[in-house]
Amino acid sequence: MTRDELIREYKEHSGTWPALVGVYGVIVGTMLLSGYLMVG
């Protein structure tokens, strides 16, 4: 990807940042919780 394409993608998706962060947060939280339960 060129720099211009990256900037265009970023601008298109900038409105969905909170949703993306929320989804990633849930995924990471689930992974951490399952790992903690397996170890503990």
KAJOFEN-V291290 format. One record per run of one state. SS is the DSSP state (A for helix, B for strand, O for the rest). FROM is the first residue (numbers start at 1). TO is the last residue. Records with the same first field share a line. If there is no record, write none. Layout:
SS = FROM-TO, FROM-TO
This chain:
O = 1-2, 40-40
A = 3-39
